[in-house]
Amino acid sequence: MKTIEKDLHNITENFPSDFTENEKAAAKTLFLKKLSLLTHEFYGGKLQTVPKCGIYGFNWFNVWYTPGVSAVSTGIRDNHESSFTLSNRGNLVAVVSDSTRVLGDGDCSPSGGLGVMEGKCMLMKYLGGVDAYPICIDSYIKPHEEKKYNFPAGKHCPDKIIDFVRMLEPSVGAVNLEDIQQPDCFKVLDTLREECDIPVWHDDAQGTACITLAGLLNALKLAKKNIHDCRIVLLGAGASNTTIARLILQDGGDPAKMIVCDSQGALHAGREDIKADERYYRKWELCLATNPKRVDTFDEAIKGADVLIALSKPGPNTVTKEQIASMGDKPIVFTCANPVPEIWPHDAKAAGAFITGTGRGDFPNQINNSVCFPGILKGALLVRARKISDGMAIRCAHSIADYSEKKGIDPENIVVKMDDEDVFAVEAADVAMQAIKEGLARTTMTWDEAFKRAKAEIAESRALTQQLMDSGFIKEPPAEFFTQALDYAVEQIKQQRSK
C-alpha cells in the first residue's frame, strides 16, 4: 500500500487489489466523505474574513471607521450607485440557501447546508476572485407567521426566502441561490430576477444548465452531430433539468425531439397532475413544448436517443446498462446525480456510451458548475449587471465550449477543468460583453479590459491563499487523517461484502 499524496491523486491506488471497479468508486466516495469530516473539524470550516485595506497604525481606524467613514455613509446616501465602489459590494456575492435540497441528501436543516455554502464561497474566491459569504436561512413558518404568509406552520415557505433576499439586496452585488427544494426554487428565482436590481442567480439551475450545455456542445462536435437533429432525453425534472431543457431549446434543440421524465414518467401535454399544481409551472411549460407523441415511460423514451442527461436519484443503477445499450449511435450520457451518479461511467461505457460525464471530479468529464459560476458571476459584477439573463448563461456555455475546444477536446476531456488558469477570466469577459449587448450593464468596458481585470483579481486571490499556506497561517492537515479515511472506506466496503 502506498502513501496517499497530499494532492489526493492516488487514492484509488491504495485500495485492495481485489476491489472491483464499482467497489473502488464506492470506496472513493466513502474516503472523501470521511476526510471531509476530519478536515472540516480541523480547520473549523473553510472561510475567514481578513481586511483588504492597509492598517498602518491605530490612527487609521479613524479613517476606516468613525469619524472618517461618515463621509462614505453620506456619500452612498446621496448616490446609491457609489456603494459599488466605496464598499466591497461591487465584488460581493451572498450565497443564500434554506438547505432544503442539499446535494443528494435532501433537507439537511437550515444550518446543515453551511458546508456546501462555504465551499461555494471558497470556489468563488479562489477561482473567480469574487468575495462571497454563506447565509443559510430558516424558511420554516412559525405559528405567529401563519397569517402574514398565509402558509401553514412547520412548512417551508418560498416567500420567506424572497423577503430575505429583498432586504439583503442593498449589501451585495449579486445573490447566488443554492440548494432550495422544488417547486419553491422556481418561484424564488423568477420573482427575485424580476424584482431585484442586482443579479439573482440559481446555481443549481442556471449554473448546472450552463456547464451542461457547454459539455453537450463539445460532445456533439466529437460525435459529429447537430443539436437540432438529436433526440435528447432528460431524466429528472427538478430545477437543474428543467433549466437545462430550456437553454438547450433556446440554443437550437428541437422540442419535438426532446423528452423530459420525472418520477411519474415522461412529461407531455396529457400530464394533468402537473397541470393541476400551479407551483410546477416550469414543468408544465415543458409538458406543452416537448414530447408531442406523448411517450409515457423512460424506457420507451431512451430507445434510440442520442443524448441522456440525468439529474435524478443518486445511483448506481438508477439508470441501467440495458437502458444505455438501447440508445442510438455514439450515445452521449451525462449522469450527474450527487454524490453517486445514476450509473457509474465504466458501466455506461461498457454498455456502449460514446462519451460519459458526471458531476464528480474523480472521473473523466466532470459536468460541474464550478467551471461556470465563478466566471459568470465575475463577468456580471465587472459591469454591475442588473440580472443574469438566459442569453448571458448561453454565452457563458459557448465561451467554455469554445475555450475548451481550442485547448483540445477528446471523448475523455470535453470541457476544461477548474484548474485551468484562464477559463474563468475568458468567461467573465464574454459574459460582461453579453450583458452590455443586452442593455443589462450599469457600466461598460472593452473585452480586453474585462479580461485583464478578471485575470488580475483571480491571480491575486490564488496568490493570497498560497501565501497563507506558505506562511503557516493555513496549516496542513495531519497525515493520519488520510490513513483514517482510507481505513474507514476499506472497512465499510468489506462489511458490505459480508452482508
FIKOL-239570 format. One record per residue (C-alpha): x, y, z; residue number from 1. Coordinates in nm, 2 decimals. Layout:
BEGIN
       x       y       z    i
       X       Y       Z  NUM
...
***
This chain:
BEGIN
       x       y       z    i
    0.00    0.00    0.00    1
    0.13    0.34   -0.10    2
    0.11    0.66    0.10    3
   -0.18    0.89   -0.02    4
   -0.03    1.20   -0.17    5
   -0.13    1.54   -0.04    6
   -0.30    1.63   -0.37    7
   -0.51    1.31   -0.34    8
   -0.43    1.20   -0.70    9
   -0.36    0.84   -0.60   10
   -0.65    0.75   -0.37   11
   -0.76    0.45   -0.59   12
   -0.41    0.30   -0.60   13
   -0.44    0.24   -0.22   14
   -0.75    0.03   -0.23   15
   -0.71   -0.35   -0.21   16
   -0.63   -0.51   -0.55   17
   -0.93   -0.74   -0.52   18
   -1.18   -0.45   -0.51   19
   -1.40   -0.43   -0.82   20
   -1.44   -0.11   -1.02   21
   -1.77   -0.04   -0.85   22
   -1.62   -0.11   -0.51   23
   -1.33    0.13   -0.58   24
   -1.57    0.40   -0.69   25
   -1.79    0.35   -0.38   26
   -1.48    0.34   -0.16   27
   -1.35    0.67   -0.30   28
   -1.68    0.83   -0.21   29
   -1.65    0.70    0.15   30
   -1.29    0.81    0.17   31
   -1.37    1.16    0.06   32
   -1.67    1.19    0.30   33
   -1.46    1.08    0.60   34
   -1.17    1.30    0.51   35
   -1.41    1.59    0.46   36
   -1.54    1.55    0.82   37
   -1.19    1.52    0.97   38
   -1.05    1.83    0.78   39
   -1.36    2.05    0.84   40
   -1.33    1.99    1.21   41
   -0.96    2.05    1.19   42
   -1.00    2.39    1.02   43
   -1.33    2.49    1.18   44
   -1.48    2.53    0.84   45
   -1.34    2.68    0.52   46
   -1.37    3.06    0.55   47
   -1.25    3.35    0.74   48
   -1.26    3.73    0.69   49
   -0.95    3.94    0.65   50
   -0.91    4.31    0.58   51
   -0.84    4.42    0.23   52
   -0.72    4.77    0.33   53
   -0.39    4.86    0.50   54
   -0.37    4.92    0.87   55
   -0.06    5.14    0.92   56
   -0.12    5.23    1.28   57
   -0.42    5.26    1.51   58
   -0.49    5.61    1.39   59
   -0.61    5.45    1.06   60
   -0.91    5.32    1.25   61
   -1.02    5.69    1.24   62
   -1.02    5.66    0.86   63
   -1.16    5.31    0.82   64
   -1.42    5.36    1.10   65
   -1.55    5.67    1.28   66
   -1.52    5.96    1.23   67
   -1.38    5.94    0.87   68
   -1.62    5.67    0.75   69
   -1.91    5.91    0.79   70
   -1.82    6.06    0.46   71
   -1.87    5.72    0.30   72
   -2.21    5.67    0.46   73
   -2.34    6.01    0.34   74
   -2.18    5.97    0.00   75
   -2.37    5.64   -0.06   76
   -2.68    5.80    0.08   77
   -2.66    6.07   -0.18   78
   -2.56    5.84   -0.46   79
   -2.66    5.48   -0.41   80
   -2.45    5.36   -0.71   81
   -2.14    5.46   -0.52   82
   -2.20    5.17   -0.29   83
   -2.04    4.95   -0.55   84
   -1.71    5.15   -0.54   85
   -1.70    5.28   -0.18   86
   -1.76    4.94   -0.03   87
   -1.69    4.58   -0.12   88
   -2.05    4.55   -0.25   89
   -1.92    4.56   -0.61   90
   -1.73    4.23   -0.57   91
   -1.95    4.06   -0.31   92
   -2.20    3.77   -0.35   93
   -2.43    3.63   -0.09   94
   -2.48    3.26   -0.12   95
   -2.83    3.21    0.02   96
   -3.00    2.87    0.10   97
   -3.26    2.73    0.32   98
   -3.08    2.39    0.29   99
   -3.39    2.20    0.18  100
   -3.22    2.02   -0.11  101
   -2.85    1.98   -0.03  102
   -2.67    1.78   -0.29  103
   -2.84    1.44   -0.29  104
   -2.91    1.44    0.08  105
   -3.24    1.63    0.08  106
   -3.34    1.86    0.37  107
   -3.04    1.90    0.60  108
   -3.19    2.16    0.83  109
   -3.10    2.53    0.79  110
   -2.75    2.51    0.93  111
   -2.69    2.18    0.76  112
   -2.62    2.35    0.43  113
   -2.33    2.56    0.57  114
   -2.06    2.31    0.45  115
   -2.18    2.33    0.09  116
   -2.23    2.71    0.10  117
   -1.89    2.77    0.25  118
   -1.75    2.55   -0.03  119
   -1.93    2.76   -0.29  120
   -1.79    3.08   -0.15  121
   -1.44    2.93   -0.14  122
   -1.46    2.84   -0.50  123
   -1.59    3.18   -0.60  124
   -1.29    3.35   -0.43  125
   -1.02    3.11   -0.54  126
   -1.14    3.05   -0.90  127
   -1.32    3.38   -0.98  128
   -1.16    3.64   -0.75  129
   -1.51    3.71   -0.61  130
   -1.58    3.76   -0.24  131
   -1.87    3.56   -0.11  132
   -2.04    3.48    0.21  133
   -2.27    3.19    0.31  134
   -2.61    3.26    0.45  135
   -2.83    2.97    0.55  136
   -3.17    3.08    0.65  137
   -3.47    2.93    0.82  138
   -3.77    2.92    0.58  139
   -4.00    2.73    0.82  140
   -4.32    2.91    0.90  141
   -4.36    2.98    1.28  142
   -4.71    2.98    1.43  143
   -4.71    3.36    1.46  144
   -4.63    3.39    1.09  145
   -4.92    3.19    0.95  146
   -5.14    3.49    0.89  147
   -4.86    3.70    0.75  148
   -4.76    3.45    0.48  149
   -5.09    3.26    0.45  150
   -4.89    2.94    0.49  151
   -4.92    2.66    0.75  152
   -4.68    2.64    1.04  153
   -4.40    2.39    1.02  154
   -4.37    2.41    0.64  155
   -4.10    2.57    0.42  156
   -4.23    2.89    0.26  157
   -4.06    3.04   -0.05  158
   -4.20    3.39    0.03  159
   -3.97    3.40    0.34  160
   -3.67    3.35    0.12  161
   -3.80    3.61   -0.12  162
   -3.85    3.86    0.16  163
   -3.50    3.79    0.30  164
   -3.32    3.85   -0.03  165
   -3.52    4.17   -0.10  166
   -3.39    4.30    0.24  167
   -3.04    4.18    0.17  168
   -3.01    4.34   -0.17  169
   -2.85    4.68   -0.07  170
   -2.55    4.50    0.08  171
   -2.43    4.28   -0.20  172
   -2.36    4.29   -0.57  173
   -2.53    3.96   -0.65  174
   -2.71    3.67   -0.49  175
   -2.64    3.31   -0.55  176
   -2.94    3.09   -0.46  177
   -2.84    2.74   -0.37  178
   -3.00    2.41   -0.26  179
   -3.36    2.52   -0.24  180
   -3.62    2.25   -0.29  181
   -3.85    2.24   -0.59  182
   -4.10    2.38   -0.66  183
   -4.00    2.66   -0.42  184
   -3.68    2.73   -0.62  185
   -3.88    2.83   -0.93  186
   -4.09    3.09   -0.76  187
   -3.80    3.23   -0.56  188
   -3.57    3.27   -0.86  189
   -3.83    3.40   -1.11  190
   -3.97    3.65   -0.86  191
   -3.63    3.78   -0.75  192
   -3.49    3.80   -1.10  193
   -3.76    4.05   -1.19  194
   -3.79    4.24   -0.86  195
   -3.42    4.29   -0.77  196
   -3.19    4.53   -0.93  197
   -2.89    4.30   -0.89  198
   -2.82    3.96   -1.04  199
   -3.01    3.68   -0.86  200
   -2.86    3.35   -0.99  201
   -2.97    3.00   -0.90  202
   -2.66    2.79   -0.95  203
   -2.83    2.46   -0.92  204
   -3.05    2.55   -1.21  205
   -2.87    2.81   -1.43  206
   -2.52    2.71   -1.34  207
   -2.58    2.34   -1.40  208
   -2.76    2.42   -1.72  209
   -2.48    2.64   -1.84  210
   -2.20    2.38   -1.79  211
   -2.42    2.10   -1.92  212
   -2.48    2.29   -2.24  213
   -2.11    2.36   -2.27  214
   -2.03    1.99   -2.23  215
   -2.31    1.89   -2.47  216
   -2.19    2.12   -2.74  217
   -1.84    1.97   -2.74  218
   -1.96    1.61   -2.70  219
   -2.18    1.67   -3.01  220
   -1.88    1.81   -3.20  221
   -1.69    1.49   -3.12  222
   -1.98    1.27   -3.22  223
   -2.03    1.48   -3.54  224
   -2.39    1.55   -3.46  225
   -2.60    1.87   -3.47  226
   -2.80    1.97   -3.16  227
   -3.11    2.04   -3.37  228
   -3.11    1.68   -3.51  229
   -3.06    1.50   -3.18  230
   -3.31    1.31   -2.98  231
   -3.24    1.43   -2.62  232
   -3.38    1.27   -2.31  233
   -3.36    1.42   -1.97  234
   -3.42    1.21   -1.66  235
   -3.53    1.42   -1.36  236
   -3.74    1.73   -1.38  237
   -3.61    1.94   -1.10  238
   -3.46    2.29   -1.11  239
   -3.15    2.17   -1.29  240
   -3.30    1.96   -1.58  241
   -3.59    2.20   -1.64  242
   -3.34    2.48   -1.69  243
   -3.11    2.26   -1.89  244
   -3.40    2.18   -2.12  245
   -3.49    2.55   -2.16  246
   -3.14    2.65   -2.25  247
   -3.09    2.36   -2.50  248
   -3.42    2.46   -2.67  249
   -3.31    2.83   -2.68  250
   -2.98    2.72   -2.83  251
   -3.12    2.52   -3.12  252
   -3.26    2.20   -2.97  253
   -3.57    2.06   -3.14  254
   -3.86    2.04   -2.88  255
   -4.02    1.77   -3.09  256
   -3.72    1.55   -3.03  257
   -3.69    1.62   -2.66  258
   -3.84    1.41   -2.38  259
   -3.82    1.50   -2.01  260
   -3.90    1.24   -1.75  261
   -3.98    1.28   -1.38  262
   -4.05    1.01   -1.12  263
   -4.40    0.95   -1.26  264
   -4.29    0.91   -1.63  265
   -4.25    1.13   -1.93  266
   -4.37    1.49   -1.94  267
   -4.63    1.57   -2.21  268
   -4.95    1.77   -2.25  269
   -5.16    1.49   -2.10  270
   -4.99    1.51   -1.76  271
   -5.29    1.65   -1.57  272
   -5.12    1.60   -1.24  273
   -4.86    1.87   -1.33  274
   -5.12    2.10   -1.49  275
   -5.33    2.09   -1.17  276
   -5.05    2.22   -0.95  277
   -4.96    2.58   -1.05  278
   -4.63    2.56   -0.85  279
   -4.49    2.34   -1.12  280
   -4.54    2.59   -1.40  281
   -4.18    2.53   -1.53  282
   -4.26    2.16   -1.57  283
   -4.59    2.24   -1.73  284
   -4.42    2.46   -1.99  285
   -4.21    2.16   -2.09  286
   -4.51    1.94   -2.10  287
   -4.66    2.17   -2.36  288
   -4.34    2.23   -2.55  289
   -4.18    1.88   -2.58  290
   -4.27    1.52   -2.64  291
   -4.56    1.57   -2.89  292
   -4.60    1.20   -2.94  293
   -4.67    1.16   -2.57  294
   -4.43    0.89   -2.50  295
   -4.51    0.77   -2.14  296
   -4.21    0.59   -1.99  297
   -3.83    0.65   -1.96  298
   -3.76    0.30   -2.10  299
   -3.95    0.40   -2.42  300
   -3.80    0.75   -2.43  301
   -3.44    0.64   -2.42  302
   -3.46    0.39   -2.70  303
   -3.27    0.53   -2.99  304
   -3.18    0.85   -2.81  305
   -2.87    1.04   -2.89  306
   -2.83    1.21   -2.55  307
   -2.92    1.13   -2.19  308
   -2.89    1.40   -1.93  309
   -2.97    1.26   -1.59  310
   -3.00    1.47   -1.27  311
   -3.23    1.25   -1.07  312
   -3.20    0.99   -0.79  313
   -2.84    0.91   -0.69  314
   -2.73    0.56   -0.81  315
   -2.59    0.34   -0.90  316
   -2.85    0.15   -1.11  317
   -3.10    0.44   -1.13  318
   -3.00    0.40   -1.50  319
   -2.92    0.05   -1.61  320
   -2.68   -0.09   -1.87  321
   -2.97   -0.22   -2.07  322
   -3.12    0.13   -2.10  323
   -2.78    0.27   -2.22  324
   -2.75   -0.02   -2.47  325
   -3.09    0.07   -2.61  326
   -2.97    0.42   -2.71  327
   -2.87    0.53   -3.06  328
   -2.53    0.56   -3.24  329
   -2.25    0.71   -3.03  330
   -2.47    0.80   -2.74  331
   -2.38    1.08   -2.50  332
   -2.45    1.00   -2.14  333
   -2.43    1.26   -1.86  334
   -2.54    1.11   -1.53  335
   -2.48    1.39   -1.28  336
   -2.66    1.29   -0.96  337
   -2.45    1.37   -0.65  338
   -2.28    1.21   -0.47  339
   -2.32    0.90   -0.68  340
   -2.41    0.91   -1.05  341
   -2.72    0.73   -1.18  342
   -2.48    0.48   -1.34  343
   -2.11    0.45   -1.30  344
   -1.92    0.58   -1.60  345
   -1.74    0.25   -1.66  346
   -2.07    0.07   -1.66  347
   -2.22    0.32   -1.91  348
   -1.91    0.28   -2.13  349
   -1.93   -0.10   -2.12  350
   -2.30   -0.07   -2.23  351
   -2.19    0.14   -2.54  352
   -2.18    0.50   -2.43  353
   -1.95    0.71   -2.66  354
   -1.90    0.99   -2.41  355
   -1.99    0.99   -2.04  356
   -1.99    1.27   -1.79  357
   -2.07    1.30   -1.42  358
   -2.08    1.57   -1.16  359
   -1.77    1.44   -0.99  360
   -1.41    1.55   -1.03  361
   -1.27    1.20   -0.99  362
   -1.40    1.07   -1.32  363
   -1.34    1.20   -1.67  364
   -1.57    1.48   -1.80  365
   -1.68    1.65   -1.48  366
   -2.00    1.83   -1.57  367
   -1.99    2.06   -1.27  368
   -2.09    2.42   -1.24  369
   -1.77    2.50   -1.06  370
   -1.63    2.57   -1.41  371
   -1.91    2.81   -1.47  372
   -2.04    3.01   -1.17  373
   -1.72    3.19   -1.07  374
   -1.67    3.33   -1.42  375
   -2.03    3.42   -1.50  376
   -2.07    3.60   -1.16  377
   -1.74    3.78   -1.21  378
   -1.85    3.90   -1.55  379
   -2.18    4.02   -1.42  380
   -2.01    4.20   -1.13  381
   -1.75    4.37   -1.35  382
   -2.02    4.56   -1.54  383
   -2.26    4.58   -1.24  384
   -2.52    4.39   -1.43  385
   -2.88    4.42   -1.31  386
   -2.95    4.05   -1.38  387
   -2.81    3.74   -1.54  388
   -3.02    3.66   -1.84  389
   -3.06    3.33   -2.02  390
   -2.86    3.49   -2.30  391
   -2.57    3.55   -2.06  392
   -2.59    3.19   -1.95  393
   -2.59    3.06   -2.31  394
   -2.30    3.29   -2.39  395
   -2.11    3.15   -2.10  396
   -2.17    2.80   -2.22  397
   -2.04    2.87   -2.56  398
   -1.74    3.05   -2.40  399
   -1.65    2.74   -2.20  400
   -1.71    2.51   -2.50  401
   -1.50    2.73   -2.75  402
   -1.22    2.78   -2.50  403
   -1.21    2.40   -2.42  404
   -1.21    2.32   -2.79  405
   -0.91    2.55   -2.85  406
   -0.72    2.38   -2.57  407
   -0.80    2.04   -2.72  408
   -1.10    1.81   -2.66  409
   -1.15    1.43   -2.68  410
   -1.41    1.18   -2.55  411
   -1.24    1.18   -2.21  412
   -1.20    1.56   -2.19  413
   -1.49    1.76   -2.33  414
   -1.46    2.07   -2.11  415
   -1.16    2.22   -1.92  416
   -1.12    2.15   -1.56  417
   -1.14    2.41   -1.28  418
   -0.76    2.42   -1.25  419
   -0.73    2.59   -1.59  420
   -0.58    2.94   -1.53  421
   -0.77    3.15   -1.79  422
   -1.11    2.99   -1.85  423
   -1.28    3.20   -1.57  424
   -1.13    3.53   -1.70  425
   -1.24    3.45   -2.06  426
   -1.59    3.36   -1.93  427
   -1.61    3.68   -1.73  428
   -1.52    3.89   -2.03  429
   -1.76    3.71   -2.26  430
   -2.04    3.74   -2.01  431
   -1.97    4.11   -1.95  432
   -1.99    4.18   -2.32  433
   -2.32    3.99   -2.34  434
   -2.46    4.20   -2.05  435
   -2.36    4.52   -2.23  436
   -2.51    4.39   -2.55  437
   -2.84    4.32   -2.38  438
   -2.85    4.65   -2.20  439
   -2.82    4.50   -1.86  440
   -2.49    4.66   -1.75  441
   -2.46    4.97   -1.54  442
   -2.11    5.03   -1.66  443
   -1.92    4.94   -1.98  444
   -1.57    4.83   -2.07  445
   -1.40    4.65   -2.36  446
   -1.34    4.28   -2.37  447
   -0.97    4.32   -2.31  448
   -1.04    4.54   -2.01  449
   -1.28    4.29   -1.86  450
   -1.04    4.00   -1.92  451
   -0.73    4.17   -1.78  452
   -0.92    4.29   -1.47  453
   -1.07    3.94   -1.40  454
   -0.74    3.77   -1.47  455
   -0.55    4.00   -1.23  456
   -0.81    3.97   -0.95  457
   -0.82    3.59   -0.98  458
   -0.44    3.57   -0.97  459
   -0.43    3.79   -0.66  460
   -0.69    3.57   -0.49  461
   -0.49    3.25   -0.56  462
   -0.16    3.41   -0.46  463
   -0.32    3.52   -0.12  464
   -0.42    3.17   -0.05  465
   -0.08    3.03   -0.14  466
    0.09    3.29    0.08  467
   -0.13    3.19    0.38  468
   -0.03    2.83    0.32  469
    0.34    2.90    0.28  470
    0.35    3.11    0.59  471
    0.17    2.85    0.80  472
   -0.14    3.05    0.87  473
   -0.32    2.77    0.69  474
   -0.18    2.46    0.83  475
   -0.15    2.12    0.66  476
   -0.39    1.86    0.78  477
   -0.23    1.57    0.98  478
   -0.11    1.28    0.77  479
   -0.30    1.04    0.99  480
   -0.63    1.18    0.85  481
   -0.55    1.02    0.52  482
   -0.49    0.68    0.69  483
   -0.81    0.71    0.90  484
   -1.02    0.79    0.60  485
   -0.86    0.51    0.39  486
   -0.91    0.25    0.67  487
   -1.27    0.36    0.71  488
   -1.35    0.33    0.34  489
   -1.19   -0.01    0.31  490
   -1.36   -0.14    0.62  491
   -1.70   -0.02    0.50  492
   -1.67   -0.20    0.17  493
   -1.56   -0.52    0.34  494
   -1.86   -0.50    0.57  495
   -2.09   -0.45    0.27  496
   -1.93   -0.76    0.11  497
   -2.01   -0.97    0.41  498
   -2.38   -0.89    0.42  499
***
